[in-house]
């Protein structure tokens, strides 16, 4: 299909004060979109995901509300994460949602949805015409950035990243995202991944291996990705029981690595050890010298290390993100 030029008023998604800092725009080729729409779209998805759904646009003629996005996981029947998604309400009049997911599991997610569709009035289709962008301020201080406004249009959606304010904004568009953001500039994708690892944000199947990761150990509650008051969904029992017991002994922590790193990086599942050689957890994934590791919470303050395939030692320093709830610090 031919690409359409996107026009939103003045052509940008916010105002442009003289002293505002710029935005870095990252094209996320490893993320893809599914469109789920139809009269039964909302109850269908509510029975499959861990969170409540974002609002869709109202009927034609009504004033459009701000765009909203919601973060959630699809779980298997054992309560382990299958796919992490960000959901967006469709701008069309028909009820429905965009599902942003890891592009490598696009087919698997389609099959998962088809398995539970049964006789519901729901259509699931690819949306290859839209691209996913992450938009982060170039300055660490968010208050200095050019202000953006949430928008829903026929060819673009701009929404705050629902996981944490530290992750800025999400932009879905047919156009080049840099042209739509005031003072936008193209960012290096490696910088995006370094930033989210420093913030402790898992994303995609490398960070959340399907059928392996547990949602609360993956900090789903901290990232506003689970509702403990919504109706039933697949995998709810273990998640709810773990939450109400209040005991989560392991979590995904951001880690910094020091030492000679293998050319291809640290392998998935490399054991993290304490100073005395006891197992503290496992390395999950990373970019360069930063990454995520699933660690016992009682070990993160002590010296930690890993041994590479060349039998070299790499020091591991875990940290607690400042945006986590105070009780975790």
Residue pairs with C-beta under 8 A, 6 or more apart in sequence:
1 129
3 129
3 174
3 175
4 155
4 174
5 175
6 153
6 155
6 156
6 173
6 174
6 175
6 180
8 151
8 153
8 156
8 180
11 179
11 180
12 180
12 181
12 182
13 148
13 149
13 151
13 156
13 158
13 171
13 180
13 181
13 182
14 146
14 147
14 148
14 149
14 181
14 182
15 146
15 147
15 182
16 146
16 182
16 183
17 146
17 147
19 144
20 144
20 145
20 146
20 147
20 182
20 183
21 137
21 138
21 139
21 141
21 144
21 145
21 146
21 183
22 137
22 138
22 145
22 146
22 183
22 184
22 185
23 135
23 136
23 137
23 138
23 145
23 146
23 148
23 168
23 181
23 182
23 183
23 184
23 185
24 135
24 136
24 137
24 138
24 184
24 185
24 186
24 187
24 191
24 192
25 133
25 134
25 135
25 171
25 177
25 178
25 181
25 184
25 185
25 186
25 187
26 133
26 134
26 135
26 136
26 187
26 188
26 189
26 191
26 192
27 131
27 132
27 133
27 177
27 186
27 189
28 131
28 132
28 133
28 134
28 189
28 192
29 103
29 131
29 189
30 102
30 103
30 104
30 204
31 100
31 101
31 102
31 103
31 132
31 204
32 100
32 101
32 102
32 103
32 106
32 126
32 127
32 128
32 132
33 98
33 99
33 100
33 101
33 126
33 127
33 130
33 132
33 172
34 98
34 99
34 101
34 106
34 109
34 110
34 113
34 124
34 125
34 126
34 127
35 90
35 96
35 97
35 98
35 99
35 123
35 124
35 125
35 126
35 127
36 44
36 45
36 96
36 97
36 98
36 99
36 113
36 122
36 123
36 124
37 90
37 92
37 94
37 95
37 96
37 97
37 122
37 123
38 94
38 95
38 96
38 120
38 121
38 122
38 123
39 95
39 121
40 120
40 121
40 122
41 95
41 96
41 97
41 122
42 53
42 56
42 95
42 97
43 120
44 116
44 117
44 120
44 122
45 53
45 87
45 97
46 52
46 53
46 230
46 231
46 233
47 116
47 231
47 232
47 233
47 234
48 74
48 112
48 113
48 116
48 233
48 234
49 72
49 73
49 74
49 85
49 87
49 233
50 72
50 73
50 74
50 75
50 215
50 220
50 225
50 226
50 227
50 233
50 235
50 236
50 239
51 70
51 71
51 72
51 87
51 224
51 225
51 226
51 227
51 230
52 70
52 227
52 230
53 70
53 87
53 89
53 97
54 68
54 69
54 70
54 87
54 88
54 89
54 97
54 159
54 162
55 65
55 68
55 89
56 89
56 90
56 95
56 96
56 97
57 64
57 65
57 89
57 90
57 91
57 92
57 93
57 152
58 64
58 65
59 93
60 93
64 91
64 152
66 149
66 150
67 88
67 89
67 150
67 151
67 152
67 157
67 158
67 159
68 88
68 89
68 150
68 159
68 162
69 86
69 87
69 88
69 159
69 160
69 161
69 162
69 170
70 86
70 87
70 162
70 224
70 225
71 84
71 85
71 86
71 87
71 162
71 163
71 223
71 224
71 225
72 84
72 85
72 86
72 87
72 225
72 226
73 81
73 82
73 83
73 84
73 85
73 208
73 215
73 218
73 220
73 225
73 226
74 81
74 82
74 83
74 85
74 109
74 112
74 234
75 81
75 82
75 215
75 233
75 234
75 235
75 236
75 239
76 82
76 211
76 234
76 235
77 234
77 235
78 211
78 235
78 238
79 214
79 215
79 235
79 236
79 237
79 238
79 239
80 210
80 211
80 212
80 213
80 214
80 215
80 235
81 208
81 210
81 211
81 212
81 213
81 214
81 215
81 218
82 108
82 112
82 210
82 211
83 101
83 102
83 105
83 108
83 109
83 112
83 205
83 210
84 101
84 102
84 202
84 203
84 204
84 208
84 225
85 99
85 100
85 101
85 109
86 99
86 100
86 161
86 162
86 170
87 97
87 98
87 99
87 100
88 97
88 98
88 100
88 157
88 159
88 170
88 172
89 96
89 97
89 152
90 96
90 97
90 98
91 152
91 153
91 154
91 157
92 154
98 127
98 130
98 157
98 172
99 109
100 132
100 170
100 172
101 109
102 203
102 204
102 205
104 204
104 205
105 205
105 210
106 126
108 210
110 124
113 124
114 124
116 234
117 124
129 174
130 172
130 173
130 174
131 172
131 173
131 174
131 177
132 170
132 171
132 172
133 170
133 171
133 172
133 173
133 177
134 161
134 167
134 168
134 169
134 170
134 171
134 192
135 148
135 158
135 168
135 169
135 170
135 171
135 177
135 181
135 184
136 167
136 168
136 169
136 187
136 192
136 195
137 144
137 145
137 168
138 145
138 185
139 145
142 165
142 168
146 182
146 183
148 158
148 169
148 181
148 182
149 158
150 158
150 159
150 160
151 157
151 158
155 173
155 174
155 175
156 171
156 172
156 173
156 174
156 175
156 180
157 170
157 171
157 172
157 173
158 169
158 170
158 171
158 172
158 180
159 169
159 170
160 168
160 169
160 170
161 167
161 168
161 169
161 170
162 223
162 224
162 225
163 201
163 223
163 224
163 225
164 199
164 201
164 222
164 223
164 224
164 323
165 323
166 199
166 201
166 321
166 323
167 196
167 199
167 201
171 177
171 180
171 181
173 180
177 184
178 184
178 185
178 186
190 287
190 288
193 287
194 287
194 288
194 290
196 203
197 254
197 286
197 287
197 290
197 291
197 292
198 254
198 290
199 254
199 321
199 323
200 219
200 252
200 253
200 254
200 292
200 321
200 324
201 223
202 208
202 213
202 218
202 219
202 252
202 284
202 285
202 292
206 268
206 284
206 285
207 213
207 252
207 284
207 285
207 292
208 218
209 268
214 238
214 242
215 225
215 226
215 235
215 239
216 226
216 239
216 242
216 243
216 248
217 248
217 250
217 251
217 252
217 294
218 251
218 252
219 251
219 252
219 324
220 226
221 243
222 323
222 324
222 325
222 328
226 239
226 243
228 240
228 243
242 248
248 297
249 296
249 297
249 298
250 281
250 294
250 295
250 296
250 297
251 294
251 295
251 297
252 284
252 292
252 293
252 294
253 292
253 293
253 294
253 295
253 300
253 318
253 319
253 320
254 290
254 291
254 292
254 318
254 319
254 321
255 283
255 286
255 290
255 291
255 292
255 293
255 295
255 316
255 317
255 318
255 319
256 289
256 290
256 316
256 317
256 319
257 266
257 286
257 289
257 290
257 291
257 306
257 314
257 315
257 316
257 317
258 289
258 314
258 315
258 317
259 305
259 312
259 313
259 314
259 315
260 308
260 310
260 312
260 314
261 288
261 289
261 308
261 314
262 308
262 309
262 310
265 286
265 288
266 283
266 286
266 291
266 306
266 308
266 314
267 283
267 309
268 283
268 284
268 285
269 282
269 283
269 284
270 282
270 283
270 306
270 307
270 308
271 279
271 281
271 282
271 283
271 306
271 307
272 279
272 280
272 281
272 282
272 283
272 293
272 295
272 304
272 305
272 306
272 316
273 279
273 280
273 304
273 305
273 306
273 307
274 280
274 299
274 302
274 303
274 304
275 302
275 303
275 304
275 305
278 299
280 295
280 296
280 299
280 300
280 304
281 293
281 294
281 295
281 296
281 299
282 293
282 294
283 291
283 292
283 293
283 306
283 316
284 291
284 292
284 293
284 294
285 291
285 292
286 292
293 316
293 318
295 304
295 318
300 318
300 319
300 320
303 315
304 315
304 316
304 317
304 318
305 313
305 314
305 315
305 316
306 313
306 314
306 316
307 313
307 314
308 314
320 328
320 329
